[in-house]
Amino acid sequence: MPAPIRVDAQVASLSQEGTASWRLWLRVPAWPGFEPGQFVMLSPGPRGAAPRSDPLLPRPMAVYRERRANGESEIEILFKRHGRGTALLAACAPGDRVGVVGPLGRGFGQTSERALLVAGGTGIASVYELAARQEGRAPGTARVLLGARTGADLMGVSDFEALGVALEIATEDGSLGRRGLVTDLLEAELARDASAHVYACGPTAMMRRCAEIAASRGAPCSASLENPMACGFGVCLGCAAPLRAGGFALVCRDGPVFDAAAIAWEGMP
């Protein structure tokens, strides 16, 4: 895994997507690269002349993808505005400085011969790079299942389409794709062929259901947890996840990606 760095990044661009989703490109000095599923801690909004104490804590955000632009490394963050910290990030302007620590955590690792990527909500941001690398390594072996409440809530659909991966969408109101839950799509896929490895990220209830469906079909399942955290290094202990074997793991240090069968889902917040 690349060693994390702590730097002030510069906002390259910021744009809105859908009703409450944002795309943030950050120019990151000495960016070391990342593995699919890793994340960064971002300062809650741009750095000013004086340190901000409200809000104080950084925000964990999945690294969506990276690029080289004008000889410099940039990373893209997809996020939804749902609190004061993300509202401040959504108000950034090109040229603003944002504190970045990362890449952090343990990602998905090497995918299997056939991969089923299941994502909902902001969890979509964690699986794009996994899909891109799988398609680049073994074209046609990845299938992506995305879900949201409405079509306007979905993130990154055009990016997945551009990859050329097999893509299915479910929305609860039926405004895009199939009406229903993304886990309905997973259940149908594994009923046809249970040989795939399931990779899931999204709301806890969604990932728990993915784990149950995969287990019922004998399919392996990896889940990227999204527990709240304050530090990203295993110091604050705020992101502890209960384990089926007893005890706890820290999502920031031991994850965020875990074998879904190892998690005591009934104890998850």
C-alpha positions as CSV (number, residue, x, y, z in Angstrom):
1,M,0.0,0.0,0.0
2,P,1.3,3.5,-0.7
3,A,2.5,5.4,2.3
4,P,0.2,8.2,3.4
5,I,1.1,11.9,3.2
6,R,-0.2,15.0,4.9
7,V,-0.4,18.0,2.6
8,D,-2.4,21.0,1.7
9,A,-4.0,20.3,-1.7
10,Q,-5.4,22.9,-4.1
11,V,-8.9,22.8,-5.5
12,A,-8.6,22.3,-9.3
13,S,-12.4,22.2,-9.9
14,L,-15.7,21.6,-8.2
15,S,-19.0,20.8,-9.9
16,Q,-22.4,19.6,-8.8
17,E,-24.0,16.4,-10.0
18,G,-27.6,15.6,-9.5
19,T,-29.5,17.0,-6.5
20,A,-26.9,16.8,-3.7
21,S,-23.7,15.2,-5.1
22,W,-20.5,17.0,-5.8
23,R,-17.3,16.3,-7.8
24,L,-14.1,17.7,-6.3
25,W,-10.8,17.5,-8.1
26,L,-7.8,18.2,-5.8
27,R,-4.2,18.9,-6.9
28,V,-2.2,16.9,-4.4
29,P,1.6,17.5,-4.2
30,A,3.7,14.3,-4.1
31,W,0.5,12.1,-4.3
32,P,1.8,8.5,-4.0
33,G,-1.1,6.7,-5.8
34,F,-3.8,4.6,-4.1
35,E,-5.4,1.2,-4.1
36,P,-9.2,0.8,-4.9
37,G,-11.1,1.2,-1.6
38,Q,-8.6,3.5,0.1
39,F,-9.7,6.9,1.4
40,V,-8.4,10.3,2.5
41,M,-9.2,12.6,5.4
42,L,-10.2,16.1,4.2
43,S,-10.3,19.2,6.2
44,P,-14.0,20.4,6.6
45,G,-13.9,23.1,4.0
46,P,-11.0,25.2,2.7
47,R,-8.0,26.3,4.9
48,G,-8.1,29.9,5.8
49,A,-5.7,32.4,7.3
50,A,-6.7,31.2,10.8
51,P,-7.3,27.5,11.8
52,R,-11.0,26.5,11.8
53,S,-12.4,25.0,15.0
54,D,-16.1,24.8,13.9
55,P,-16.3,22.2,12.5
56,L,-13.0,20.8,13.9
57,L,-12.7,17.2,12.6
58,P,-11.7,16.2,9.1
59,R,-14.0,14.1,6.9
60,P,-13.2,10.6,5.6
61,M,-13.8,10.4,1.8
62,A,-13.1,7.6,-0.6
63,V,-10.7,8.3,-3.4
64,Y,-12.8,8.0,-6.6
65,R,-10.0,8.2,-9.2
66,E,-6.7,9.9,-10.0
67,R,-5.2,11.6,-13.0
68,R,-2.1,13.6,-14.2
69,A,-3.0,17.1,-15.3
70,N,-0.4,19.6,-16.5
71,G,2.3,17.5,-15.0
72,E,0.7,17.3,-11.5
73,S,-1.3,14.6,-9.7
74,E,-4.9,15.2,-9.0
75,I,-7.5,13.0,-7.2
76,E,-11.3,13.2,-7.5
77,I,-13.6,13.0,-4.6
78,L,-17.4,12.3,-5.0
79,F,-19.4,13.4,-2.0
80,K,-22.9,14.4,-0.9
81,R,-23.7,17.5,1.0
82,H,-25.4,16.4,4.2
83,G,-23.8,18.4,7.1
84,R,-21.8,21.5,7.9
85,G,-18.4,20.0,6.9
86,T,-19.6,18.8,3.5
87,A,-21.5,22.1,3.0
88,L,-18.2,23.9,3.4
89,L,-16.5,21.5,1.0
90,A,-19.3,22.2,-1.5
91,A,-18.6,25.9,-1.2
92,C,-14.9,25.6,-2.2
93,A,-13.6,27.6,-5.1
94,P,-10.7,26.7,-7.5
95,G,-7.5,27.7,-5.9
96,D,-8.7,27.1,-2.3
97,R,-6.5,24.9,-0.1
98,V,-7.9,21.8,1.5
99,G,-6.0,19.7,4.0
100,V,-5.5,16.0,2.8
101,V,-4.1,13.0,4.8
102,G,-3.9,9.8,2.8
103,P,-4.2,7.4,1.2
104,L,-5.4,5.5,4.2
105,G,-6.7,2.1,5.1
106,R,-6.7,-1.3,3.4
107,G,-8.4,-1.5,0.0
108,F,-10.1,-4.2,-1.9
109,G,-6.9,-5.8,-3.2
110,Q,-6.7,-8.0,-6.3
111,T,-10.1,-8.9,-7.6
112,S,-11.2,-12.4,-8.5
113,E,-11.8,-13.9,-12.0
114,R,-15.4,-12.7,-11.9
115,A,-16.4,-9.6,-9.8
116,L,-19.9,-8.3,-8.8
117,L,-19.6,-4.8,-7.6
118,V,-22.6,-3.6,-5.5
119,A,-22.8,0.0,-4.4
120,G,-25.3,2.4,-3.1
121,G,-25.3,6.1,-2.0
122,T,-21.9,7.5,-1.4
123,G,-20.5,3.9,-1.5
124,I,-20.4,4.3,-5.3
125,A,-17.3,6.4,-4.9
126,S,-15.4,3.5,-3.4
127,V,-15.9,1.0,-6.3
128,Y,-15.2,3.0,-9.5
129,E,-11.5,2.4,-9.5
130,L,-12.0,-1.3,-8.6
131,A,-14.2,-1.6,-11.7
132,A,-11.8,0.4,-13.9
133,R,-8.8,-1.8,-12.9
134,Q,-10.8,-5.1,-13.2
135,E,-12.0,-4.1,-16.7
136,G,-8.4,-3.1,-17.7
137,R,-7.0,-6.4,-16.4
138,A,-9.7,-8.8,-17.5
139,P,-12.3,-7.2,-19.8
140,G,-15.8,-8.5,-19.4
141,T,-15.3,-10.0,-16.0
142,A,-16.8,-7.2,-13.9
143,R,-20.5,-6.4,-13.4
144,V,-21.5,-3.3,-11.6
145,L,-24.8,-2.9,-9.7
146,L,-25.7,0.6,-8.5
147,G,-28.6,1.7,-6.4
148,A,-30.1,4.9,-4.9
149,R,-33.4,6.3,-3.8
150,T,-33.9,8.2,-7.1
151,G,-32.1,8.6,-10.4
152,A,-31.0,12.1,-9.4
153,D,-29.3,10.7,-6.3
154,L,-27.0,8.4,-8.3
155,M,-23.4,9.3,-8.5
156,G,-20.9,8.6,-11.4
157,V,-23.2,6.7,-13.8
158,S,-21.7,8.2,-16.9
159,D,-18.2,7.2,-15.7
160,F,-19.2,3.6,-15.3
161,E,-20.9,3.6,-18.7
162,A,-17.7,5.0,-20.2
163,L,-15.7,2.1,-18.8
164,G,-17.7,-0.3,-20.8
165,V,-18.5,-2.6,-17.9
166,A,-21.8,-4.4,-17.6
167,L,-24.0,-2.1,-15.6
168,E,-27.3,-2.4,-13.9
169,I,-29.2,0.2,-11.9
170,A,-32.0,0.1,-9.3
171,T,-33.8,3.0,-7.8
172,E,-36.4,2.9,-5.1
173,D,-38.8,5.1,-7.0
174,G,-38.2,3.5,-10.4
175,S,-37.0,6.8,-12.0
176,L,-33.9,5.1,-13.4
177,G,-33.2,1.4,-14.1
178,R,-35.2,-1.2,-12.3
179,R,-37.6,-0.2,-9.5
180,G,-36.5,-1.7,-6.2
181,L,-33.3,-2.2,-4.2
182,V,-29.8,-2.8,-5.5
183,T,-29.7,-6.0,-3.4
184,D,-32.6,-7.3,-5.5
185,L,-30.2,-7.1,-8.5
186,L,-27.5,-8.9,-6.5
187,E,-29.9,-11.7,-5.6
188,A,-30.9,-12.2,-9.2
189,E,-27.3,-12.2,-10.4
190,L,-26.2,-14.8,-7.8
191,A,-29.3,-17.0,-8.6
192,R,-28.0,-17.2,-12.1
193,D,-24.3,-17.7,-11.3
194,A,-22.9,-17.8,-7.8
195,S,-19.2,-18.1,-8.9
196,A,-18.5,-14.4,-8.6
197,H,-16.8,-12.5,-5.7
198,V,-19.1,-9.8,-4.3
199,Y,-17.6,-6.4,-3.5
200,A,-20.0,-4.1,-1.6
201,C,-20.0,-0.6,-0.3
202,G,-22.9,1.6,0.8
203,P,-25.3,2.0,3.7
204,T,-24.9,-0.6,6.5
205,A,-28.3,-2.2,5.9
206,M,-27.4,-2.7,2.3
207,M,-24.1,-4.3,3.0
208,R,-25.5,-6.5,5.6
209,R,-28.1,-7.8,3.1
210,C,-25.3,-8.3,0.5
211,A,-23.5,-10.4,3.0
212,E,-26.6,-12.5,3.7
213,I,-27.3,-13.0,0.1
214,A,-23.7,-14.0,-0.8
215,A,-23.5,-16.4,2.2
216,S,-26.8,-18.1,1.1
217,R,-25.3,-18.8,-2.3
218,G,-21.8,-19.7,-1.0
219,A,-20.2,-16.7,-2.7
220,P,-17.4,-14.7,-1.1
221,C,-18.2,-11.1,-0.1
222,S,-15.9,-8.2,0.7
223,A,-17.5,-5.1,2.3
224,S,-16.1,-1.6,2.6
225,L,-17.4,-0.2,5.8
226,E,-18.3,3.5,6.2
227,N,-18.2,4.0,10.0
228,P,-17.7,7.6,11.2
229,M,-14.2,8.4,12.2
230,A,-12.2,11.3,13.5
231,C,-8.5,10.5,12.9
232,G,-8.1,7.9,10.2
233,F,-5.1,6.3,12.0
234,G,-6.7,4.2,14.7
235,V,-6.1,6.7,17.6
236,C,-9.6,7.9,18.4
237,L,-11.2,4.4,18.4
238,G,-14.4,6.0,17.0
239,C,-14.8,3.6,14.0
240,A,-14.7,0.3,15.8
241,A,-16.7,-2.5,14.1
242,P,-17.8,-5.7,16.0
243,L,-16.4,-9.0,14.8
244,R,-18.3,-12.3,14.6
245,A,-15.4,-14.0,16.4
246,G,-15.5,-11.4,19.2
247,G,-13.8,-8.1,19.8
248,F,-13.6,-5.2,17.5
249,A,-11.7,-4.0,14.4
250,L,-10.9,-0.4,13.5
251,V,-12.3,0.5,10.2
252,C,-9.6,3.1,9.4
253,R,-6.7,0.9,10.3
254,D,-7.9,-2.7,9.7
255,G,-10.3,-1.8,6.9
256,P,-12.3,-0.2,5.5
257,V,-12.5,-3.4,3.5
258,F,-13.4,-6.6,5.4
259,D,-14.5,-10.1,4.7
260,A,-18.3,-9.6,5.1
261,A,-18.6,-12.9,7.0
262,A,-16.3,-11.6,9.7
263,I,-18.5,-8.7,10.7
264,A,-21.1,-9.0,13.4
265,W,-23.7,-7.0,11.4
266,E,-26.3,-7.0,14.2
267,G,-23.9,-4.9,16.3
268,M,-23.1,-2.3,13.6
269,P,-24.4,1.2,14.1
